C-alpha cells in the first residue's frame, strides 16, 4: 500500500530554506526530503518572489491560515432547496441530464438554481453511506454502487460493424519498408461542422487531402474513394484508421479501393503516428477554429504540394514526392507522369 500524502512539516521547510539558499536544485531538495520535485517547486513559488526569498516561517503560517480557511459551500447541500428539487426529479426516474435541463429552462437567469448533471452525479456518489444515498443512486438508470470511469466504459456512440483490429495487420506494415500502407484521419474545422480527410503513406510520408462537406460516413466513403483513384493499385495495400464513426462504411471503401482496412485501439494515437504527426504539421495551414468549408479541393492540393515537396529529415532531407515517384516507377507497366505530374502538380 502506497504511503498517504503528508503536508510539509516545519523541519521540511527548514531544509528547503538551507538547501535553496545554497543553490541546490529542486530535484536535489526533493531527494533529500523524499518528496516529488513538483511539491518543492510549488512550495517555493507560492512563498517567494523575485525580491523576497523563500522563508520557512512565513510559508508555515500561510499554510496554517489556508488550512483553517472555510471551504466553499457545496452547491448541492442535502439540506438545500435545490437538492430537494434534484431528489424529487430522481424519484420520478428522471436522469441527471434531464433534471439539469429542466432547471435551466425553469430558471434561465438564476445560476443558483441551476446545476450540471456532472455535479448531480458527483454529489450522489460523494454522499456518506446511508439510506438516502442508497435510495437516490437506486433511482439512476444503471444504479451502480460506484461511479464508473468513462475511459473504462464501453463506446457510447455505437460500434463500427465488422472492424478488423490493428493487431491483425501484417507485420510488414511496422517496418515501413514496403510502400502502399496508409494511415487516415479527419481534421475538423470550427464547431466540428467542416472536415478535411487526411491520408498518409507510411513509408514515404506522402500526403493526400480530401475535401469533405462534413464528418459523415457517406462523405468519407466518397471522398476517400476518390482520393485513392489517384494512387496506383500497386500502392494500395492497407489503411489504418482510428475508431471514428466516419469510417462506418469501411467495407464499401475496401471494395472500391482494394485496401485492407484495420482499426487502431481506442485512445491510442501512437498506433497511427505518421498521421497524427502530419495532422500537426497541417495545422500550420489549417489552424484550429478555421472554417474548412471555405477551402476548395484545389486549395487542398496546393497544401499537398507544399507538404509533399518539403524536405524531411527522416528521409535524409529528400521530399516525400520524390520517394513516392520512385515507388511508382518500380510498379511494372506504370508510367511516371500518369500519376505525379497530373495529380500532384499545383
C-alpha positions as CSV (number, residue, x, y, z in Angstrom):
1,X,0.0,0.0,0.0
2,X,1.4,3.4,-1.0
3,X,2.1,5.9,1.9
4,X,-0.5,8.6,2.3
5,X,0.4,12.2,1.4
6,X,1.6,14.3,4.3
7,X,1.9,18.1,4.4
8,X,5.3,19.6,4.6
9,X,6.5,20.0,8.3
10,X,8.4,22.9,9.8
11,X,11.6,20.7,9.6
12,X,11.0,20.1,5.9
13,X,10.6,23.8,5.3
14,X,13.8,24.5,7.2
15,X,15.7,22.0,4.9
16,X,14.2,23.8,1.9
17,X,15.5,27.2,3.2
18,X,19.0,25.9,3.7
19,X,19.4,23.9,0.6
20,X,17.7,26.5,-1.6
21,X,20.0,29.3,-0.3
22,X,23.0,27.0,-1.1
23,X,21.9,26.8,-4.7
24,X,20.7,23.2,-4.6
25,X,18.4,22.1,-7.4
26,X,14.7,21.3,-6.8
27,X,15.4,17.6,-7.5
28,X,18.2,17.5,-5.0
29,X,16.0,19.0,-2.3
30,X,13.2,16.6,-3.3
31,X,15.5,13.6,-3.0
32,X,16.7,14.8,0.4
33,X,13.1,15.1,1.7
34,X,11.8,12.0,-0.2
35,X,9.3,14.2,-1.9
36,X,8.2,15.0,-5.5
37,X,10.2,17.7,-7.2
38,X,6.9,19.3,-8.2
39,X,6.0,19.6,-4.5
40,X,9.2,21.5,-3.8
41,X,8.6,23.7,-6.9
42,X,5.1,24.7,-5.8
43,X,6.2,25.3,-2.2
44,X,8.9,27.7,-3.3
45,X,6.9,29.5,-6.0
46,X,3.9,30.1,-3.7
47,X,6.0,31.5,-0.9
48,X,8.7,33.6,-2.6
49,X,9.0,36.5,-5.1
50,X,12.0,37.8,-7.1
51,X,12.6,40.3,-4.3
52,X,11.6,38.2,-1.2
53,X,13.4,34.9,-0.8
54,X,11.6,31.7,0.5
55,X,11.1,31.9,4.2
56,X,10.1,28.8,6.2
57,X,8.2,30.7,9.0
58,X,6.2,32.8,6.6
59,X,5.4,29.7,4.5
60,X,4.3,27.7,7.5
61,X,2.0,30.5,8.7
62,X,0.4,30.8,5.3
63,X,-0.2,27.0,5.1
64,X,-1.9,27.1,8.6
65,X,-4.1,30.0,7.6
66,X,-5.2,28.3,4.4
67,X,-5.9,25.1,6.2
68,X,-8.3,26.9,8.6
69,X,-10.0,28.9,5.9
70,X,-13.6,27.8,5.3
71,X,-14.1,25.9,2.1
72,X,-16.8,26.9,-0.4
73,X,-20.2,25.6,0.5
74,X,-21.2,22.8,-1.9
75,X,-23.9,23.8,-4.4
76,X,-26.0,20.7,-3.6
77,X,-26.1,20.5,0.1
78,X,-28.6,17.8,1.3
79,X,-30.5,20.5,3.3
80,X,-30.9,22.9,0.4
81,X,-34.0,23.6,-1.7
82,X,-32.0,22.8,-4.9
83,X,-31.1,19.3,-3.5
84,X,-34.7,18.6,-2.7
85,X,-35.7,19.5,-6.3
86,X,-33.0,17.2,-7.7
87,X,-34.0,14.4,-5.3
88,X,-37.7,14.8,-6.4
89,X,-36.6,14.5,-10.0
90,X,-34.6,11.4,-9.3
91,X,-37.5,9.8,-7.6
92,X,-39.6,10.4,-10.7
93,X,-36.9,8.4,-12.6
94,X,-35.5,11.4,-14.4
95,X,-31.9,11.3,-15.4
96,X,-29.4,13.9,-14.0
97,X,-29.2,15.3,-17.6
98,X,-33.0,15.7,-17.7
99,X,-33.1,17.3,-14.3
100,X,-30.3,19.8,-15.2
101,X,-32.0,20.7,-18.5
102,X,-35.4,21.2,-16.8
103,X,-33.7,23.5,-14.2
104,X,-32.1,25.6,-16.9
105,X,-35.5,26.0,-18.6
106,X,-37.3,26.9,-15.4
107,X,-34.6,29.3,-14.1
108,X,-32.7,30.6,-17.1
109,X,-31.4,33.7,-15.3
110,X,-30.7,32.3,-11.8
111,X,-27.4,30.3,-11.7
112,X,-28.0,29.5,-8.0
113,X,-31.0,27.3,-9.1
114,X,-29.0,25.7,-12.0
115,X,-26.8,22.7,-11.6
116,X,-25.0,20.4,-14.1
117,X,-25.6,16.7,-14.5
118,X,-22.0,16.0,-13.5
119,X,-22.5,17.9,-10.2
120,X,-25.5,15.8,-9.5
121,X,-23.6,12.6,-10.1
122,X,-20.6,13.8,-8.1
123,X,-22.9,14.8,-5.2
124,X,-24.7,11.5,-5.1
125,X,-21.5,9.4,-5.1
126,X,-19.8,11.6,-2.6
127,X,-22.6,11.3,0.0
128,X,-21.9,9.3,3.1
129,X,-23.2,5.8,3.2
130,X,-26.8,5.6,4.3
131,X,-30.4,5.1,3.3
132,X,-30.7,8.4,1.4
133,X,-27.6,7.7,-0.7
134,X,-28.7,4.2,-1.5
135,X,-32.2,5.3,-2.3
136,X,-31.2,8.1,-4.8
137,X,-28.5,6.1,-6.5
138,X,-31.1,3.3,-7.0
139,X,-33.2,5.8,-8.9
140,X,-30.5,6.2,-11.6
141,X,-31.0,4.1,-14.7
142,X,-27.9,2.0,-14.1
143,X,-27.8,2.2,-10.3
144,X,-24.1,1.2,-9.9
145,X,-22.9,1.4,-6.4
146,X,-19.7,3.0,-7.5
147,X,-19.2,5.7,-10.2
148,X,-17.7,4.1,-13.3
149,X,-14.8,5.8,-15.0
150,X,-15.7,6.9,-18.6
151,X,-12.4,5.6,-20.0
152,X,-13.2,2.1,-18.7
153,X,-16.7,2.0,-20.1
154,X,-17.9,0.8,-23.5
155,X,-18.1,3.1,-26.5
156,X,-21.2,5.3,-26.1
157,X,-21.6,6.3,-29.8
158,X,-22.3,2.8,-31.2
159,X,-19.8,0.4,-32.7
160,X,-18.5,0.2,-36.2
161,X,-19.6,-3.2,-37.6
162,X,-17.1,-5.8,-38.7
163,X,-14.0,-3.9,-37.5
164,X,-10.6,-5.6,-38.0
165,X,-8.2,-4.9,-35.2
166,X,-4.8,-3.4,-35.9
167,X,-3.3,-6.4,-34.1
168,X,-4.3,-8.5,-37.1
169,X,-2.4,-6.2,-39.5
170,X,0.5,-7.8,-41.4
171,X,3.9,-7.4,-39.5
172,X,5.5,-5.9,-42.7
173,X,3.5,-2.7,-42.1
174,X,5.5,-1.9,-39.0
175,X,8.8,-1.9,-40.8
176,X,7.9,0.9,-43.3
177,X,10.0,-0.9,-45.9
178,X,7.2,-2.0,-48.3
179,X,5.2,1.0,-49.6
180,X,1.5,1.2,-50.0
181,X,0.4,1.1,-46.4
182,X,-1.6,4.2,-45.4
183,X,-3.0,5.9,-42.3
184,X,-6.1,8.0,-42.3
185,X,-8.0,10.5,-40.1
186,X,-10.0,13.7,-40.2
187,X,-9.1,17.3,-39.4
188,X,-12.2,19.1,-38.1
189,X,-13.0,22.7,-38.6
190,X,-14.8,25.3,-36.4
191,X,-17.5,23.7,-34.2
192,X,-16.8,20.3,-35.9
193,X,-19.0,21.4,-38.9
194,X,-16.4,21.1,-41.6
195,X,-13.7,18.5,-42.2
196,X,-10.8,17.5,-44.3
197,X,-9.8,13.9,-44.8
198,X,-6.0,13.2,-44.4
199,X,-4.2,10.2,-45.8
200,X,-0.5,9.5,-45.2
201,X,1.6,6.7,-46.8
202,X,3.7,5.3,-44.0
203,X,6.9,4.7,-45.9
204,X,7.3,7.9,-48.0
205,X,5.1,10.1,-45.8
206,X,3.2,11.1,-48.9
207,X,0.1,13.1,-48.0
208,X,-3.4,13.2,-49.7
209,X,-6.0,15.7,-48.6
210,X,-9.7,15.3,-49.3
211,X,-12.4,18.0,-49.0
212,X,-15.5,16.7,-47.2
213,X,-18.8,18.5,-46.7
214,X,-19.0,17.1,-43.2
215,X,-17.6,14.4,-40.9
216,X,-20.1,11.8,-42.0
217,X,-19.7,8.2,-43.2
218,X,-21.2,8.9,-46.6
219,X,-18.8,11.9,-47.2
220,X,-15.8,9.9,-46.0
221,X,-16.6,7.0,-48.3
222,X,-17.0,9.2,-51.4
223,X,-14.0,11.4,-50.5
224,X,-11.5,8.7,-49.7
225,X,-12.6,6.6,-52.7
226,X,-11.9,9.5,-55.0
227,X,-8.6,10.2,-53.3
228,X,-7.3,6.7,-53.9
229,X,-8.2,6.9,-57.6
230,X,-5.0,9.0,-57.8
231,X,-3.0,6.1,-56.3
232,X,-2.0,3.1,-58.5
233,X,-3.3,-0.3,-57.4
234,X,0.2,-1.5,-56.6
235,X,0.4,1.1,-53.8
236,X,-2.9,0.3,-52.2
237,X,-2.3,-2.4,-49.6
238,X,-3.7,-1.4,-46.2
239,X,-5.3,1.6,-44.5
240,X,-5.1,2.0,-40.7
241,X,-7.7,4.3,-39.1
242,X,-8.9,5.3,-35.7
243,X,-12.4,4.3,-34.5
244,X,-14.2,7.4,-35.8
245,X,-17.7,6.7,-37.0
246,X,-17.0,8.4,-40.3
247,X,-15.4,5.1,-41.4
248,X,-18.5,3.1,-40.7
249,X,-18.7,2.3,-44.5
250,X,-15.2,0.7,-44.4
251,X,-16.3,-2.4,-46.2
252,X,-17.6,-0.4,-49.1
253,X,-14.4,1.6,-49.2
254,X,-12.3,-1.6,-49.1
255,X,-14.3,-3.0,-52.1
256,X,-13.8,0.2,-54.1
257,X,-10.1,0.7,-53.4
258,X,-8.8,-2.8,-52.8
259,X,-7.4,-1.7,-49.4
260,X,-7.5,-3.9,-46.3
261,X,-8.7,-1.7,-43.5
262,X,-7.6,-2.0,-39.9
263,X,-8.7,-0.1,-36.9
264,X,-6.4,1.2,-34.1
265,X,-7.2,0.6,-30.4
266,X,-9.3,3.2,-28.6
267,X,-7.3,6.2,-27.3
268,X,-4.1,5.0,-29.0
269,X,-2.9,7.8,-31.4
270,X,0.6,6.4,-31.3
271,X,-0.6,3.4,-33.4
272,X,-1.1,5.9,-36.2
273,X,1.9,8.1,-35.5
274,X,2.6,9.2,-39.1
275,X,-0.9,10.5,-39.5
276,X,-1.0,12.2,-36.1
277,X,2.3,14.0,-36.8
278,X,1.1,15.0,-40.3
279,X,-2.1,16.4,-38.9
280,X,0.0,18.6,-36.5
281,X,2.0,19.9,-39.5
282,X,-1.2,20.6,-41.4
283,X,-2.4,22.8,-38.7
284,X,0.2,25.4,-40.0
285,X,-2.1,25.7,-43.0
286,X,-5.5,25.0,-41.3
287,X,-5.4,26.4,-37.7
288,X,-7.8,25.2,-35.2
289,X,-11.1,27.0,-35.4
290,X,-10.9,27.6,-39.1
291,X,-14.0,27.1,-41.2
292,X,-12.6,24.4,-43.5
293,X,-15.7,24.5,-45.8
294,X,-14.1,27.7,-47.3
295,X,-11.3,25.6,-48.8
296,X,-11.7,24.1,-52.2
297,X,-10.1,20.8,-53.4
298,X,-7.7,22.9,-55.4
299,X,-6.7,24.8,-52.2
300,X,-6.0,21.4,-50.5
301,X,-4.0,20.1,-53.5
302,X,-1.8,23.3,-53.1
303,X,-1.3,22.4,-49.5
304,X,-0.5,18.8,-50.6
305,X,2.2,20.1,-52.9
306,X,3.8,22.2,-50.1
307,X,3.8,19.2,-47.8
308,X,5.0,16.6,-50.3
309,X,7.8,18.8,-51.6
310,X,9.1,19.7,-48.2
311,X,12.5,18.1,-47.3
312,X,12.1,15.7,-44.5
313,X,14.9,14.8,-42.0
314,X,13.6,11.2,-41.8
315,X,14.5,10.8,-45.5
316,X,17.8,12.5,-45.3
317,X,16.2,15.8,-46.4
318,X,14.6,14.3,-49.5
319,X,11.0,15.1,-50.1
320,X,8.1,12.6,-49.9
321,X,7.1,13.2,-53.5
322,X,10.5,12.2,-55.0
323,X,10.4,8.9,-52.9
324,X,6.8,8.2,-53.9
325,X,7.8,8.7,-57.6
326,X,10.4,6.0,-57.2
327,X,7.7,3.7,-55.8
328,X,5.6,4.5,-58.9
329,X,8.4,3.7,-61.3
330,X,9.0,0.4,-59.6
331,X,5.5,-0.8,-60.4
332,X,5.5,-2.7,-63.6
333,X,3.7,-1.1,-66.5
334,X,3.0,2.2,-64.8
335,X,4.0,5.5,-66.4
336,X,5.5,8.0,-64.0
337,X,3.8,11.1,-65.5
338,X,0.4,9.5,-65.3
339,X,0.2,10.0,-61.6
340,X,2.8,12.5,-60.4
341,X,2.5,15.4,-62.8
342,X,-1.2,15.4,-63.1
343,X,-2.4,14.5,-59.6
344,X,0.1,16.5,-57.6
345,X,1.4,19.4,-59.6
346,X,-0.2,22.6,-58.3
